[in-house]
Structures are given as C-alpha cells and as structure tokens.
Amino acid sequence: MTINILVVDDSVLARRMISNVLEADPALCVIGVAANGKIALAKLAQVKPDVVILDVAMPEMDGLETLAAIRQQDHQLPVIMYSVLTERGAAATLDALSLGATDYVTKPQTKSKQEALEHIQEHLIPKIKAFCANSPSTPVKAGVEPFPGTSLKHQTVTVSDVKSQIKILAIGVSTGGPKALEAILPQFPANFPIPIVIVQHMPPVFTTRLAERLAQKCQIKVAEGYTLGQLEPGLAWIAPGDYHLIIERNSKGVQLRTHQDAPENSCRPAVDVLFRSVAKLYGANTLAIILTGMGQDGLLGCECIRQVGGQVWVQDEATSVVWGMPGMVANSGLADRVIPLPDIAAEIIRCV
C-alpha cells in the first residue's frame, strides 16, 4: 500500500529535495506540498495524507501553530517535525512533541547535496514507514494524549517478587521518549533514593534542552551527563547527544564517562553501551527499563543485565508510540514485566 505524504516547508529547495527523496521510494507518494501552515490546513481535507512532514519555522503560520490546529481536527495523524539543529530549533521541537507531534527529523547540516539527500533518506523514510505501517508490531499513537492506561500485556508483581535491592535505575528510550520521560520523572519525590541514568536517542543541543526542560518539571535533579559527573540519589543524568555514556567506579565513587566510540545500532548515544556498564557495576541491583522507540537498541544491554540477575521492565505496546525497542526485549523473553506508561512511575517508587 502506498503511503501518501504532505510536505510543508516554506523553502522551495527543501520541498523539492524532500519530495525527490521520498518519491524515489516506490512505497511513498508525495500527494501535496505547502509553503506554510495556512496552505497546509486547507490542503489536509483535500489530499487526506497518511503522514505530514512539517517545518518548524515558517511565515504566516509556523509549525507549532499548524500542529495545534491539526491536533484539534485529528489526534491520530502522524506528524513529523522537520527542525533545524540549533538551540531555537531544539526548543521548538520539544514544544512540538509536547503538543502532540509524533516525532521529528533534523535538517541536514551539510553543503553537500548528496549527503543531504542521504540524511533525509536515512532518517526520514524509516520513521514514515514505521508510523504508517499496518503491522501490529509497529503501532503508532499520535496525539495530545497518546497513552491509554490499559493493556492486556500488563503483568502484576508483589513486593516479594523483587529479587534484590535496587540501587540504580537505567532507562533507554527513543521515539516518543520526551513525552514518556515527562510522564515518569516528575512523579519521583525529591528524596528519590537511587541514581538514574538515561539514554534518549537525540542529537547534540536537543539533549541539553531536554535535560533543562525536565529539570524544570521534576522534583528530582535532572542534568545532561558529562565525564566525572557523580552518581547521586535523586539525580537523573541524560546522555549527551553524539556521545556514549558509561559509568565507572573509582576512589570518588561511581562517576560518568562520555566517549565517542563507534555508534552501536546506528546510535550514539546507545542504550546497549550504557546498560553494559551498569550491569558490570551494579549487577543484580539494577532496574533497567526500555521505553517507546524504534529499532532494537537496548536488547543486548538488557541481556547483560538479566545475566547478572538484574531486573528488566518494558513499556507495553498499547502506550508506546512505536513498540520497537520494548517489543524486541519483550519478544526475546528478557522482560520481567510489561507495564503501561501511566503505571511505570508508581511501580518504580514502590520497588525502590
């Protein structure tokens, strides 16, 4: 089945470049283009797209205004923001995700036309196909409230089921992550008794703004990770964009280290890299959680954590934007629990 796409961008060059890349894929069809939000809203009812690619900065009606108007009409239509890799672009993109954007793709940061085309092909097309897939293995929920509170896969556990005292919480998340993290971290009390380490797949600048935004919403402390950052109870570290994050023990306790070794699972930061280091230091005292996201990053890391006796929980399918990462872990038999997003924070608090 062909996926019909509406491309909204005020740049003629950007519209042409995106359209050419998408049209080269036989599964995709650019059914319309628009130079601003007003034109896009007028075209929505006419062309009935399966997905909208929406520029953030546009004259007359920008991406955030357009997104808000789209969500008033349709909570399910996938909308992918097309944003600039800048401080302002990062802030606007996070605003868009809070307003109900399904995901985002950053604009190519290169003067090479070929590299720009490859960037669009590599980053945009897989998301379009995931969000528009009919397969039950890749559902998508787009909207202001994309997280229903029930799931047939919800498993219950009693306190006696907890194997070891939990001394660290490690979280891996990708597509849909900012909103998922906002549903969990602000519920933790200021005296949360263990440290938290997080890999959210995001580029530089974006992770900085995400940490700042979460810090404003949370009672616990939230910061972007850096080498020699100290693990503390009630402090959540977020891996910086384009850097792997690991933890190491030394005379000063347990500290962070960032590095730029090769990407894993096409990701840097990668969940697998962080989880391996957590398994090595904390063993059976680890609680690892895989939230919504595309791909399978975190699968091998969860295997390491289970091998040393740690616990692995995953977000359930019904409340995930894309059940790729958590689905891979669950389907591999590595998940101790499969839990709806609205229940995860309370379960974490009860267990720690």
Secondary structure, DSSP 8 states (H G I E B T S, - for coil): --EEEEEE-S-HHHHHHHHHHHHTSTTEEEEEEESSHHHHHHHHHHH--SEEEEESS-SSS-HHHHHHHHHHH-SSS-EEEEE-SSHHHHHHHHHHHHHT--EEEE----S-HHHHHHHHHHHTHHHHHHHH--STTS----SSS---S--TT-----GGG--S---EEEEEE-TTHHHHHHHHGGGS-TT--S-EEEEE---TTHHHHHHHHHHHH-SSEEEE--TT-B--TTEEEE--TTSEEEEEEETTEEEEEEE----BTTBSS-HHHHHHHHHHHHGGGEEEEE-SBSS-TTHHHHHHHHHTT-EEEEE-TTT-SSBSHHHHHHHTT--SEEE-HHHHHHHHHHH-
